[in-house]
């Protein structure tokens, strides 16, 4: 199974959807955000249909581990 990383999809209006994507899925999503329109994102929980024209940001986890108290 391909390794996934945590990505948060932020929309106009403030909604944020956290998902786990492979590098290839993230690349496809970024291309679709540039074009706009509807895009299906396959996640561990099912398919998420995203209107890419309303995406305000993609926050991609760096993978760095943090220790906090």
C-alpha positions in Angstrom: 0.0 0.0 0.0 1.3 3.5 -0.9 2.3 5.7 2.0 -0.1 8.6 2.7 0.3 12.0 4.3 -2.1 14.2 6.2 -3.6 17.0 4.1 -6.1 19.6 5.2 -8.3 21.0 2.5 -9.4 24.5 3.4 -12.4 26.2 1.7 -13.7 29.7 1.3 -15.8 30.4 4.4 -13.5 28.6 6.8 -14.4 24.9 6.5 -11.5 22.5 6.7 -11.6 18.8 5.8 -8.6 16.6 6.9 -7.8 13.7 4.6 -4.9 11.3 4.1 -3.6 11.2 0.5 -0.8 9.5 -1.4 1.7 11.7 -3.2 0.0 11.0 -6.6 -3.4 11.8 -5.2 -2.1 15.1 -3.8 -0.5 16.0 -7.1 -3.9 15.3 -8.9 -5.7 17.4 -6.4 -3.3 20.4 -6.8 -3.8 20.3 -10.6 -7.6 20.2 -10.2 -7.5 23.2 -7.8 -5.7 25.2 -10.5 -8.4 24.3 -13.0 -11.5 24.5 -10.7 -14.6 22.4 -11.1 -15.6 19.2 -9.3 -13.0 16.6 -8.4 -13.4 13.3 -6.6 -10.8 12.6 -3.9 -10.5 8.9 -2.8 -9.9 8.8 1.0 -9.6 6.1 3.6 -13.2 6.8 4.5 -14.7 6.9 1.0 -14.9 9.3 -1.9 -15.0 13.0 -1.2 -16.4 15.2 -4.0 -14.7 18.6 -3.8 -15.6 21.8 -5.7 -12.0 22.8 -6.4 -13.0 26.4 -7.3 -13.8 27.0 -3.7 -10.6 25.6 -2.2 -8.7 28.4 -0.4 -5.6 26.3 0.7 -4.0 22.9 1.1 -2.1 22.4 4.3 0.4 19.5 3.8 1.8 17.8 6.9 5.6 18.0 7.0 5.8 14.7 8.8 8.0 16.1 11.5 7.2 14.7 14.9 6.6 17.1 17.8 6.5 16.6 21.5 4.4 18.9 23.5 3.0 19.2 27.0 
